[in-house]
Amino acid sequence: LGAQTRENGYMTGNGYMVTWTFGNMLSLAMPKDYGIERPEREAFPLNPAPFKLMVKHVKTDTGWVPDINAVLQLKVIEKVFAACDTIIAATDASREGEMVFRYLYQYLDCHKPYRRLWISSLTDEAVLEGMANLKAGSLFNQMFLAADSRNKADWLLGLNASYAICQTTGTGNNSLGRVQTPVLAAISSRYRERENH
């Protein structure tokens, strides 16, 4: 695109400002962010309405703290958004990529118009063709809703099941969820099958 001048957290040139995210810089807030430090049995099911977004946290010796790299890059993205008339969402052409952009857009309370770069190849030709054929962001509303619903369902199932098993067993650090629970069940089933052979 000709944006070849490196700035702090973004590139500029040829009328463009290009910035990036890394990992999932934003996630759904945890129970403590809703004022629930240690959920008791009567607090279940945990079902926040509305869900809140928060900056990704990392574990340190003093507990969980916002990831400083995510905080700094979010400030850069906010600055880039403020400097632009129109935004081009160029996250991965997928459900999760759409969710990453929309979560950023919502978190930064951005209301500027945006278009969607939808490509599956990163060759120069593919990028230039995609830029010449930008799509209306609204075309991907259903894709975002699907990703957002899955993310919230994962939160509801994972947090409620994990806290419930901790309450039931009286031990901490039990973790259940949409993906890991069936995988654990398959491993356990195979282990029992082998032991009973």
N, C-alpha and C positions, 0 to 999 in steps of 0.2 A: 504493500500500500504506500510505501515511501515514507513511513514513519520510522526514521532511522536514528533520531536523536534521543539518546538515553537520558531520562530524567530519573528522579527518585521514585521508583515504583510504577513508572509508565514510560511510554515512548511517544514522541511527537514527530510530525512532519507531513507535508503534502495535505494539510488541512485536517489531519486526523490526530487523535490522542488515543493511544492503545494501552489499556491496563489489564490486569489479570487477577484471578483469585488463585488460591492454592488449597487443595483439600476442601472440606466443608467448613468454611470459616464461620458459618452460622448454623445453629442447630435449634431444635425445640428446647425450651427452657426445662430445667429439672424441677422436681417437686419443691425443693428449697426456695426456688425463685418465685414460687406461688405462696410462700410462707408456711410450707409444710416441711419441717425439719426431719422429724421421725414419725412417719405415718403410723397411726394406731389403727387397730382393726376397724373401728367405726368410720375411719376416713375413706375406706374403700367403697366403691372403686374410685381411683384417682381419675378425674375426668375434667381437666381444665377447660374453661370456656370463657373467653377465647384462649387459644394457645398463644404463647409468647415466643418470640425469637430471641436468641442470645448469642453472643460471641462465643466461639469454641473455647472451652476451658482445657487446661493441661494440669496434670497432677504434679505438685511440688512437695517439698518437705513440710511446708506449712498448710497444705491442703490444695484444693482446686482453685486455680486463678485463671483469669482470661489470658489467652495466648497472645502475648505482646506482639508477635509478628502479624497475627490476624487483626489486632486492634490497629496497628500502624497501616496495614494495607487497606483496611476499611476506610481510614481517613484519606488515603490517596484516592481510592475509588470515589469517595464523596466529592473530593476536589475536582476530579475529572468530570464527573456527572454535572457538577455546578458550572463548569466551563463550556459544556457542550449544549448545542441547541437540540440535537437529536442523538439518541443513543443507539448503537448497534449491538444487540445481544449476540455474542459469538461463542457462547459456552457450547459444550458438546451437543451434538444433534441427537438428543435422547431425552427421555423423561427426567432423569436426574439432572442433566444439563439445564433443562428448562427450569427446574426447581431451584437450582443454584442461582440463576439470574433473577428469578422472581423474588426469592427470599432477599437478595441484595436490594433489589428495587423497593421492596416493602420496608425493609429495615432502615434504609436511608430516606424513607418517606419521599421518594422521587416521583414526580408527576410529569416529567418530560416525555414527549413521544419517543417511542422506540420501534425499531425494525429488527427482524430476526435474520441472521446469517445462518443458513441451513445447508451445511456441506458435510460430506463424509470423507473427504480427502483434503490433505493440507498442502497439496502441490500448488505452485504459484498460479497455474491455470485454473484449478478448482476454486481457489480463494477469489481470484478476480472474477470468475463467472458467477460465483455466489454473491459477491458484492454488487454485481450488475443486476442481480435478480433477488434483492432483499425482499423478505416476506413481511406482511403485517404481523405484529406481535400477537394480535388477537386470534390469529389462526391456530395458535398453540395453547389457547386457554384450557381446552379439555385435557391436553397432555399434562399441563401443570397441575390441574385439579386431580388427575390420577396419581401423579407423583406425591402431591401434598397429602392426599387421602391415605396413600400407602405409608408415608412417613408418620402420619398421626396414628394410624392403626398400629404400626410397629411400636410407637411410644406407649400407646394404651395397653397393648398386650404385654410388651416387655416389662414396663415398670410395674404394672399391677401384678403380673405373675411373679416377678422377682421379689417384690416386697411381700407378697402373700406367702411365698415359700419361706422367706426369712422369718415372718411372723409365726408360721406354723412350726418350723423346726427350732426356732429360738437361736438360730445362728445367722451370722451376717455373710455378705458377699456371695449369695446365691444369685445366679443370673439365668433367666429364661427369656426366650424370645421366638419370633416367627421363624427364623432361620436356624438358630443354634439348637432349639428344642427338638425338632424332628431329626437333625443330624445326630444329636446325642442319643435319641431313641434308637436310631438305626445302629449306632455303634454298640449300645447296650444290648440290643437284640442279637447282634452278631456275636458279641462276647458270650451271652448266655447260651446261644446255639453251640458255640465251640466248647464251652465248659461242659455241656450236657451231652456231647458227642460220645 
